Amino acid sequence: DSAHRMQSSPDFITMTVLTLTSSLIGTRCGIRPKKLDDWLVIPNLWGGMLGAPSTLKTPSMNEGLKPSARLEIEAKEKSDEEDNLYEVDLVEFQVQKESLKAQMKKATSGKGGKSIEDIKDELLQLKEPEKPTVTRYKTNDATIEKLSELCNENPAGLIVVADELVRLLSSWDKMGRESDRAFFLEAWNGDSSFTTDRIGRGTIFTEHLCLSVFGG
């Protein structure tokens, strides 16, 4: 219906939807082609549209990606609610921590009703609330370090959408970005882990590195 209304090739929208669907499934599903083997295949797809200028590649791609846009809006609304709860939990944590520190000061001077050991146990049991992350489904432009971080926060996988796919592929040959090609090939596999060590970002361990790629 969309291709008919735009008078574009139905292949363009079909390829977009197929690749997006594989990304949404991501690492949630694995296939074992051999009955007596533990070889696991993640159904991860890369796709691309090839067409002359003005053949409506970009509008077709945007039409096929509409479901992910709706999912991201819903995820953002849910994240806003979780952020509000996180702020309240963080205040509670800080108040409890300050209270225990005050009790420890009294205990060291021989005052208070609790021993230092009891207060230490309470401090160890006190857990700082984890900051919620926004569930992501796609990205358009990111470094491999940021992609590794996003995959760590979204272990099911993401789709990298490049309107000009050639630009993305050619960037892997640029000086200083030689490792990008290896990173994306690992990400295509879908079930590999990946560790990045950077002075600024520290160490990021990604248990499931899974990226789909799509462009025109």
N, C-alpha and C positions, 0 to 999 in steps of 0.2 A: 504493500500500500504506500509506504513512504517513497520507495523508488519510483512508483508510478506517478505520484504527485510531483516529485522533483524532476521526473523524466531523466533519471540517472540509471546506471547499471545496478541491478539488484545484487551483483557480486560484491560491490563495495560495502553495502550494509551487512550482508551475510557474513563476510570475512571479519568485520568489526565485531559483530555479535558473538561469533564463534570464539574469537580470541578473548573477548571480555569474559565470556562464560567460563573459559578454561582458567582465567585469572581469579574469578570469584570462587571457583572450586578449589584451586590452588593445592595446598598440601593437606586439605581436608580429606582427600581421596588418593589412594595409591592403587596401582595395578600390578599384579604379579603374573607375568606372562607364562612363567614356567611352573608347573604343578609341584615339582620337587626341588625348588630353588628359592632362595630368599631374595632374588633380584627384584627390586622394587622400582616401578616407573611412575613418576608423577605426571598426570595428564596436562602438562604445561605447553602452551602453544605460543609461537611468534607468528605474526602475520603482517602483510603489507599490501597496499593497493598500488597498482601500476596503471597509469592513465595519462593521456595528454592533458595539457593545461585546459581549464574551463570544462572539465568533464564531471564537475561537482564531487570531487574526492573529499574535500574537507566537510561540506554539508552532510554528505553520506556518513562520514566518520562520526560527526557530532550526533547524528540521529541514532547511530548504533550504540553510542556511549551514554545515551540518556539515562538508562537504568542506574549506572554508577553515580551519576550526578544526584539522583534522588536518594540513593543510599548514603552519599556523603553528607547531604543536608540533614538526614535523620541522625547520622552519627554525630554531627556537630551539635544538634539540639540535645542529644543524650549526654555529650561531653560537657556542655554548659551546666547541666544539672549536677553532674558528678563533680565538677569544679567547685560548685557552691558547697556541696557536702564535704569536699576535701578541705576547704578553707576552715570550716567549723571544726572538723576533726583535728586539723593542725593546731588550732588555738587551744583545744582541749589537751593535746599532747604537750604543748609548750608549758601550759599552766601546771600540769601534773609533774613535768620534769623540774620546773622551778621550785615546786613544793617539796619534791624529794631532795633537791640540792640544799634547800633551807633546813630540812630535817637532818641532813648529813652534817651540816655545820654545827647544829645543836648537839648532835651525838658526839662529835669530836671534842667538844668542850665538856662532855659529861652530862649534858642536859637532854631532855626529850625522853620519850617512852620507848624508842626503838633503838636497836643496836645498829652499828654501821653495816654489819653483814646482812641484816634484814633489809636495810635500805638499798644495798648493792643489788640484792636479788630482785627487788622491785624495779630498780633501774634497768636491769637486764631484761626483765619481762616487758618493760614499756617499749612498744614498737611505734616508730614514726610512721604515720599513714603514707601510703604510696601515692605519688601524684598521678592522677589519671591521664591516659593518653587518648588522643583522638583516633578512632579507627579510620584508616585510610584505605582507599581502593585504587587510586591512580596518582601518577605524578607526571609532569611534563618535562621538567628539567631539574636535575640534581646530580651532585658529585657522587662517586661511588661510596665515599665515607658516609654521606647523608643517606644514601640508599640502603647501606648496611644497617644504619640506625633505624630507618623506617621499617625494614624487614624484621628487625629485632622486636619492634613494637607491634608489628602486624605479621605474625608467623605464618598466616595462611597464604600470604603473597600479595603482590601489587602488579599493576600494569603500567608500563612506561609508554606514554603516548607522545609520539614525535610527528608533528604535522609534516616536516621534511625529514623523512627517514634517512636519506643519504647523508644529511648533515650529522646525524647521530653516529652513523657507521664510520664516516670519515674522521670524526673527532677521535676515534680510538687509535688513529695513526699519528696524532699530534705529539710533539715532543713533550715529555712529562706526563703523558696519559697512556703510556704503553701498557699499564696494568689493567686498564678499563676493559679491554677485550677479554682477558682471562676472567675478570670478575663477572661479566655478563654471561660468559659461557658456563661458569659455575652456577649462576642464577637460573639459566635455562634448564639445567639438570633438575632443579627443584628440591632435591633432598640433601643438598650439601650444607655443611656448616661453614662459617667464614668468620675469621678473626681479624680485626683491623687494630693496629696500634699507632696512635698519633699523639704527639706531645700535647696538642691543644685539646683533643677530645678524649685522650686516655685510651683505654682498651674497650672495644665493643665486640662482644661475642654474639654472633648471630647463629642460632641453632638451626633454623630453617631458612635458607636463602632461596627465594623463589620469585622470579620476575618474568612477566610476560612483556613482550615488546610489540607495539603496533604503530604503523605510520603510513604515509602516502609517498 
